[in-house]
Amino acid sequence: MPIILAQRGAVARGGARGYIPAPRMSKSETLPILFVPDTRLRLKARPIGDADGDKVRALADKMLATMYAAPGIGLAAPQVGEGLRLVVIDIQPKEAPAPMVLVNPEIIAESAELAMREEGCLSLPGQYADVTRPARVKLRYQDLTGAKREIEGEGLLSACLQHEIDHLNGVLFVDHLSALKRNMILRKLAKDLKSQQRG
Ligand code: NI
């Protein structure tokens, strides 16, 4: 994938206010994504401190490469087996990438109004369901330089931000569904993954 990633990296810009440019993505390797029921997806990730700087920059780079290669629009560190509060997101179309890296993101406000969207997850490949969440959220996070930032999201961005922050707390989109629906999806996922292994 290095050629495609280099092209994406080359055209990446800061995007809308509050977005930050991603690190150079040209030579990043991708990481294996954990699938449900891997227990590491259920752990609460720890906050990132100053001492984590170099590791986090390298990890963010690899996570972006992994997300683009999947392809996906968001990825949280626990999904690649790293228990750190780090999220990467890009909801823009391929032609105009706007990668975001969020360190220690936390929701500081959410709307009373709810919105329903279909969600999927790279850790539950091929599974989708309508999830209801607050329609708008406001987040506080740090960028890769440690600077404090805020971002507000609605629509797809809002759902994506909430979905990824859930991952940092060991929560998956299926946890927002009824037990019946959740079990249906988990059974289907297990079956799909098994038949892929037999491939
Ligand atoms: Ni996910």
Boltz pocket constraint, residues with backbone or C-beta under 6 A from the ligand:
constraints:
  - pocket:
      binder: B
      contacts: [[A, 74], [A, 120], [A, 121], [A, 122], [A, 123], [A, 163], [A, 167]]
      max_distance: 6.0
